[in-house]
């Protein structure tokens, strides 16, 4: 996002909607499974141990957001990640969380050491 000029309401809304797609833990689990490559809905159902309706609902949201693509073969639907940058974005977030956890761990260790003295 450009900080030099005001951002339109429409742009902010679209960015917020994109991030909201990633705010659901089941969607992140599905994305992680699709990191390995294309999978059919039943494979995702089996791997997540949830209902087909639940998996399909999340796949539809990610498909509409342009994160996934879909193809059909007979009666089966196969999904794959259409936008590989999603993994880079998730990696950045995971790295940031890991840094925060490491920083918190330092504080706990320091507290533990001072408490023993």
Residue pairs with C-beta under 8 A, 6 or more apart in sequence:
1 7
1 11
1 15
17 65
18 65
21 27
21 61
21 62
21 65
21 67
22 28
22 86
22 89
22 90
24 58
24 61
26 48
26 50
26 54
26 55
26 58
27 58
27 61
27 62
28 90
29 48
30 44
30 48
30 55
30 58
30 59
30 62
31 62
31 67
31 81
31 86
31 87
31 90
33 39
33 43
33 44
33 47
33 48
34 44
34 68
34 79
34 80
34 81
35 81
35 87
37 80
38 78
38 79
38 80
39 47
39 78
39 79
39 80
40 76
40 77
40 78
40 79
41 52
41 55
41 56
41 59
41 76
41 77
41 79
42 52
42 76
44 55
44 59
44 79
45 51
45 52
45 55
48 54
48 55
59 68
59 70
59 79
62 68
63 69
63 70
63 79
66 82
66 83
67 81
67 82
67 83
67 86
68 79
68 80
68 81
68 82
69 79
69 80
69 81
69 82
70 77
70 78
70 79
71 77
71 78
72 78
81 87
